[in-house]
Structure formats: C-alpha cells, structure tokens
Amino acid sequence: WKVGTLMENSNKIEETWTRLVVQDGEFICIWGDGASGKWNFDSASQFMSMSKDSFGGWLGKKIWAGSVEDFYYVEGTIRGWSPISPASVVGQWQAKRLGVDRDEAGIAPWFEEEDDDEEEGGDNNVDSALSQAKEEK
C-alpha cells in the first residue's frame, strides 16, 4: 500500500509504503522507513488498522485506522500516544493498493465528484466543513 499521511500542525503530506504480511500466524506491518508494527482487518465491520511502533516503545505508538469502503483505496485517522501523553487523534491518512492496474482500481473515492442532491445533507457537509477549516489554518 502507498500511504499518504497528514499529521496535525503540518501542511505537508508524508508518503511512504507499507506491506501487510502474515508470518508464522502473526499479522505484521512492515513500513517503508524500516519501522514495523501489526495490522488487523475485521471483515464483519470492514475496519482496518495498521500500527507503527517507535524505538523500544519509548516514543509511543501510532495506529492508522479506518473503514474499508473500497478494495483499492482506504482512508482514516491516526491515533497516537506515548508514555507521557494520552491517546489522541494526531493526523489523517489515505492509502492506495499498489500493483494494481489503474483502470481496474478506478478513481479514488476522495477524488470522485458528488451529485448536487447528495451534497445538500449528511456527512458531505461535515467533510466540506473539515476541509474548509483545514484550509483556514
């Protein structure tokens, strides 16, 4: 997976990759920066999570988690904590599956255009408000 991460108080999207493997019955997440962690996918709720452990755990842990609504694209929030700070949302992320034909994957959901009828209510207004608030920062 190619992962783009936007951390709080940052205007730059950091890109890396992660490989999700099953090794000896363990679900291991190998990150492009050499870090590792664990991953999980709950098929009943369509929820995926990937973790990244810091050196020896002294700097805490971060978890990339979100609902899987598309086989090729995933997005969600990042929660993090350390020995001296409580868990909190520290960023947002989006990922796309690598090694897949572009025509097969199609357009990422976050780039699809909505119908005018759908934009008038529901979660779309929340998404628009969040985007607008980010731009104002």
C-alpha positions in Angstrom: 0.0 0.0 0.0 1.2 3.5 -0.7 0.3 5.7 2.3 -0.1 9.4 2.5 -0.1 10.9 6.0 -1.0 14.4 7.1 -0.1 15.0 10.7 -1.6 17.7 12.8 0.1 21.1 12.6 1.6 20.2 9.2 0.9 21.2 5.7 3.0 18.5 4.1 1.7 15.1 3.2 4.4 12.5 4.0 4.3 9.5 1.6 5.6 6.0 2.3 4.6 2.4 1.7 3.6 -0.4 3.9 3.5 -4.2 3.3 0.9 -6.2 5.2 2.2 -9.8 5.7 1.2 -12.9 7.6 4.2 -14.6 9.1 4.0 -17.6 11.4 0.4 -16.7 12.2 1.2 -13.1 13.1 -0.2 -10.1 11.1 2.9 -7.9 10.6 3.0 -4.4 9.1 6.4 -3.5 7.5 6.8 0.2 6.8 9.0 1.8 4.1 11.0 3.7 6.7 12.1 0.4 8.4 9.6 0.5 11.2 7.3 -2.4 11.9 4.0 -3.0 13.7 0.9 -5.1 13.4 -2.2 -5.0 11.2 -5.7 -6.2 11.5 -8.8 -6.4 9.3 -12.2 -7.1 10.7 -14.3 -8.4 7.8 -17.6 -8.0 9.7 -17.2 -4.3 10.3 -14.9 -3.7 7.3 -12.4 -2.0 9.6 -8.7 -2.0 9.1 -5.8 -0.9 11.4 -2.1 -0.7 11.0 0.3 0.2 13.8 3.8 1.6 13.9 5.9 1.1 17.0 8.6 3.5 17.9 12.1 2.5 19.0 11.6 0.3 22.0 8.2 1.8 22.6 9.8 4.8 24.4 8.4 7.3 21.9 4.9 5.6 21.9 2.9 4.1 19.1 0.7 5.3 16.2 -2.2 3.5 14.7 -3.6 4.1 11.2 -7.2 3.0 11.3 -10.3 3.4 9.1 -13.3 1.8 7.4 -12.6 0.0 4.2 -15.2 1.0 1.7 -13.2 0.2 -1.4 -10.9 -2.7 -2.3 -8.3 -0.4 -3.8 -8.4 2.7 -1.5 -8.6 3.3 2.2 -8.6 6.4 4.4 -8.9 7.2 8.1 -7.4 8.8 11.1 -4.2 8.3 13.0 -4.2 7.9 16.8 -1.0 8.2 18.8 0.2 8.1 22.3 3.4 8.0 24.3 4.4 7.2 27.9 3.9 10.8 28.8 0.8 11.7 26.7 -2.7 10.2 26.4 -4.1 8.7 23.2 -5.4 11.3 20.7 -6.1 11.8 17.0 -2.8 13.1 15.6 -3.5 13.0 11.8 -5.3 11.7 8.8 -4.3 9.2 6.1 -5.2 7.9 2.7 -3.8 4.8 1.0 -4.0 3.1 -2.3 -3.2 -0.5 -3.2 0.0 -1.0 -5.2 0.5 -3.4 -8.0 -3.0 -3.0 -9.4 -3.9 -1.8 -12.9 -5.2 1.8 -12.8 -8.2 1.0 -15.0 -9.2 -1.8 -12.6 -8.8 0.4 -9.5 -10.6 3.4 -10.9 -10.7 6.8 -9.3 -10.1 7.2 -5.6 -13.3 7.9 -3.6 -11.9 11.2 -2.3 -11.5 12.4 -5.9 -15.0 11.4 -7.1 -17.4 14.2 -7.7 -20.7 14.1 -5.8 -24.1 14.8 -7.2 -25.7 18.1 -6.1 -28.5 16.3 -4.4 -26.1 14.3 -2.2 -24.1 17.4 -1.2 -27.1 19.1 0.4 -27.1 17.0 3.5 -25.4 14.3 5.6 -21.8 13.6 6.0 -20.8 15.6 2.9 -21.4 18.8 4.7 -19.2 17.6 7.6 -16.4 16.7 5.1 -16.7 20.1 3.5 -16.6 21.9 6.8 -13.5 19.9 7.8 -11.8 20.7 4.5 -12.6 24.3 4.8 -11.4 24.5 8.4 -8.1 22.9 7.4 -7.6 25.5 4.6 -8.2 28.3 7.0 -5.4 27.2 9.4 
